[in-house]
Amino acid sequence: MNPEQLAIHIPRLRRYARALAGDQSAADDLVQDTLERALNKRHLWRPGSDLRAWLFAIMHNVFVNQLRGRQAHPEEALDDDALPAVAPSDGARLEITDLQSALAVLPPEQRAVVLLVGLEQLSYAEASRALGIPIGTVMSRLFRGRERLRILTTGAQAAPTLKVVK
């Protein structure tokens, strides 16, 4: 693996990082940390394997480590007045903002699966390898994450759960 091979994947890494972190500055830091770790650990990459999935796995692990660090050292949140206002006439922008807000509410494990499968279009098997979890867990988290997003973005009620019949 050489830097040129990594550079090909930077746009996807940036998109995934932006969706994970929810903030451009944090996303840029996440991409930089991911690429730095990938270069330092390039001897662990197996030639012939999916470099993209390997990079997403590194990014996921870096993100989880950063979340744990933030929980140990919480930062003070900005006031609502400090956030820029969105023009009410811009419907598409409002939908994107709503989706970003809904994604931020998802538990990190569901958000990661939704983003890898939905945004980055990884297969279940690729997402499974990237996150180090079984394919069944990917499918379960994806279902729950999508259902939660549907409820958050449309205001719909949760789908009825199936009852066990004896």
VENTAFEN-V692646 format. One record per residue. N is the residue number from 1. RES is the residue in three letters. PHI is phi in whole degrees, -180 to 180 (none if undefined). D_CENTER is the distance of its C-alpha to the mean C-alpha in whole Angstrom. Layout:
# VENTAFEN-V692646
N_RES_PHI_D_CENTER / N_RES_PHI_D_CENTER
This chain:
# VENTAFEN-V692646
1_MET_none_24 / 2_ASN_-125_25 / 3_PRO_-58_24 / 4_GLU_-66_24 / 5_GLN_-64_22 / 6_LEU_-69_19 / 7_ALA_-60_20 / 8_ILE_-60_19 / 9_HIS_-93_16 / 10_ILE_-60_15 / 11_PRO_-59_14 / 12_ARG_-68_11 / 13_LEU_-62_10 / 14_ARG_-64_11 / 15_ARG_-65_9 / 16_TYR_-66_6 / 17_ALA_-63_7 / 18_ARG_-62_8 / 19_ALA_-70_5 / 20_LEU_-70_4 / 21_ALA_-82_8 / 22_GLY_76_9 / 23_ASP_-145_12 / 24_GLN_-61_13 / 25_SER_-65_15 / 26_ALA_-65_13 / 27_ALA_-65_11 / 28_ASP_-61_14 / 29_ASP_-64_15 / 30_LEU_-65_11 / 31_VAL_-64_12 / 32_GLN_-62_16 / 33_ASP_-63_15 / 34_THR_-64_14 / 35_LEU_-65_16 / 36_GLU_-63_19 / 37_ARG_-65_18 / 38_ALA_-62_18 / 39_LEU_-66_22 / 40_ASN_-68_23 / 41_LYS_-109_22 / 42_ARG_-59_23 / 43_HIS_-67_26 / 44_LEU_-86_23 / 45_TRP_-76_22 / 46_ARG_-94_24 / 47_PRO_-55_25 / 48_GLY_97_25 / 49_SER_-87_22 / 50_ASP_-75_19 / 51_LEU_-64_18 / 52_ARG_-60_14 / 53_ALA_-64_13 / 54_TRP_-63_15 / 55_LEU_-66_13 / 56_PHE_-65_9 / 57_ALA_-63_11 / 58_ILE_-62_12 / 59_MET_-61_9 / 60_HIS_-59_8 / 61_ASN_-65_11 / 62_VAL_-63_12 / 63_PHE_-62_9 / 64_VAL_-62_10 / 65_ASN_-62_14 / 66_GLN_-67_13 / 67_LEU_-61_12 / 68_ARG_-62_16 / 69_GLY_-65_17 / 70_ARG_-68_17 / 71_GLN_-67_18 / 72_ALA_-75_21 / 73_HIS_-132_22 / 74_PRO_-64_21 / 75_GLU_-106_21 / 76_GLU_-77_23 / 77_ALA_-79_21 / 78_LEU_-74_22 / 79_ASP_-72_25 / 80_ASP_-61_24 / 81_ASP_-67_27 / 82_ALA_-80_25 / 83_LEU_-84_22 / 84_PRO_-69_23 / 85_ALA_-81_25 / 86_VAL_-102_24 / 87_ALA_-64_27 / 88_PRO_-63_27 / 89_SER_-78_29 / 90_ASP_-94_25 / 91_GLY_-60_24 / 92_ALA_-64_21 / 93_ARG_-66_20 / 94_LEU_-65_20 / 95_GLU_-63_18 / 96_ILE_-64_15 / 97_THR_-62_16 / 98_ASP_-62_16 / 99_LEU_-65_13 / 100_GLN_-62_11 / 101_SER_-65_13 / 102_ALA_-65_12 / 103_LEU_-62_9 / 104_ALA_-65_10 / 105_VAL_-78_12 / 106_LEU_-61_10 / 107_PRO_-59_10 / 108_PRO_-54_7 / 109_GLU_-70_8 / 110_GLN_-73_8 / 111_ARG_-61_5 / 112_ALA_-61_4 / 113_VAL_-68_7 / 114_VAL_-59_7 / 115_LEU_-70_5 / 116_LEU_-67_7 / 117_VAL_-82_10 / 118_GLY_-79_10 / 119_LEU_-88_9 / 120_GLU_-89_9 / 121_GLN_58_12 / 122_LEU_-76_12 / 123_SER_-72_15 / 124_TYR_-59_15 / 125_ALA_-65_17 / 126_GLU_-66_14 / 127_ALA_-64_11 / 128_SER_-60_14 / 129_ARG_-67_15 / 130_ALA_-64_12 / 131_LEU_-95_11 / 132_GLY_70_15 / 133_ILE_-131_15 / 134_PRO_-66_18 / 135_ILE_-60_17 / 136_GLY_-60_18 / 137_THR_-69_16 / 138_VAL_-59_13 / 139_MET_-64_15 / 140_SER_-65_16 / 141_ARG_-65_12 / 142_LEU_-65_12 / 143_PHE_-61_15 / 144_ARG_-65_15 / 145_GLY_-65_11 / 146_ARG_-64_13 / 147_GLU_-63_16 / 148_ARG_-64_15 / 149_LEU_-63_14 / 150_ARG_-61_17 / 151_ILE_-66_19 / 152_LEU_-68_17 / 153_THR_-89_18 / 154_THR_-110_21 / 155_GLY_76_23 / 156_ALA_-71_24 / 157_GLN_-81_25 / 158_ALA_-65_23 / 159_ALA_-64_24 / 160_PRO_-62_27 / 161_THR_-86_27 / 162_LEU_-79_29 / 163_LYS_-101_32 / 164_VAL_-81_33 / 165_VAL_-108_37 / 166_LYS_-100_40
